């Protein structure tokens, strides 16, 4: 599968499972035969928009693009300009 296809499958499957809309693929890496896609989703819209809450997820897919699992790794406000830390680093 092409990288773009892997990212699209991860975004769709995560959106279907969580109910959140408009996920954005921000990272992709291959681990042995599987793929890990990093996806951001607006989990809570706010006014002003800079206060939206963004969740960052790792989505694990097999070589065919089938979901193996997912995990939220970070959360931040959209307007935050500092680098966010993965939960393992906290």
C-alpha positions as CSV (number, residue, x, y, z in Angstrom):
1,X,0.0,0.0,0.0
2,X,1.0,3.6,-0.7
3,X,1.7,5.9,2.3
4,X,-1.2,8.1,1.4
5,X,-3.6,5.1,1.5
6,X,-2.3,4.0,4.9
7,X,-2.8,7.5,6.3
8,X,-6.3,7.7,4.9
9,X,-7.3,4.3,6.3
10,X,-6.0,5.3,9.7
11,X,-7.9,8.6,9.7
12,X,-11.1,6.9,8.6
13,X,-10.9,4.1,11.1
14,X,-10.1,6.4,14.0
15,X,-12.9,8.8,13.1
16,X,-15.4,5.9,12.9
17,X,-14.3,4.6,16.3
18,X,-14.2,7.9,18.2
19,X,-17.0,9.8,16.4
20,X,-14.7,12.8,16.0
21,X,-14.6,14.5,12.6
22,X,-11.8,15.8,10.3
23,X,-8.8,13.9,11.6
24,X,-5.4,15.0,10.2
25,X,-2.5,12.7,9.6
26,X,0.7,14.2,10.9
27,X,3.1,11.3,11.0
28,X,3.8,7.8,9.5
29,X,6.4,5.2,10.4
30,X,6.8,1.6,9.6
31,X,7.5,-0.9,12.4
32,X,8.5,-4.3,10.9
33,X,5.5,-5.4,8.9
34,X,3.0,-2.9,10.5
35,X,2.4,0.9,10.3
36,X,2.0,3.5,12.9
37,X,0.1,6.7,11.9
38,X,0.0,9.8,14.1
39,X,-3.3,11.6,13.8
40,X,-4.7,14.8,15.3
41,X,-8.4,15.4,15.9
42,X,-10.3,18.3,17.2
43,X,-12.0,16.8,20.2
44,X,-13.7,19.9,21.5
45,X,-14.5,23.0,19.5
46,X,-14.3,26.3,21.4
47,X,-14.7,30.0,20.9
48,X,-12.2,31.4,20.2
49,X,-11.0,28.7,17.8
50,X,-7.5,28.8,19.4
51,X,-8.9,27.2,22.5
52,X,-10.1,24.1,20.6
53,X,-8.9,20.9,22.3
54,X,-6.7,18.7,20.0
55,X,-6.1,15.0,20.7
56,X,-3.1,13.3,19.2
57,X,-3.4,9.5,18.6
58,X,-1.1,6.7,17.4
59,X,-3.0,4.4,15.1
60,X,-1.5,0.9,14.5
61,X,-2.3,-0.8,11.2
62,X,-1.1,-4.1,9.7
63,X,0.5,-4.3,6.3
64,X,-3.0,-4.4,4.6
65,X,-4.2,-1.3,6.5
66,X,-6.4,-3.1,8.9
67,X,-6.6,-1.6,12.4
68,X,-4.6,-3.3,15.1
69,X,-5.2,-0.6,17.8
70,X,-5.0,3.0,18.7
71,X,-3.9,5.1,21.7
72,X,-4.2,8.8,22.6
73,X,-0.7,10.0,23.3
74,X,-1.3,13.7,23.9
75,X,-3.8,16.5,24.3
76,X,-3.3,20.3,23.8
77,X,-5.2,23.5,23.0
78,X,-5.0,24.5,19.4
79,X,-3.5,27.8,20.3
80,X,-0.6,26.3,22.3
81,X,2.7,27.1,20.6
82,X,4.9,25.1,22.9
83,X,5.9,21.5,21.8
84,X,3.6,19.0,23.4
85,X,4.9,16.0,25.3
86,X,3.8,12.5,24.7
87,X,2.3,11.0,27.8
88,X,5.3,8.6,28.1
89,X,7.6,11.6,28.6
90,X,5.4,13.2,31.4
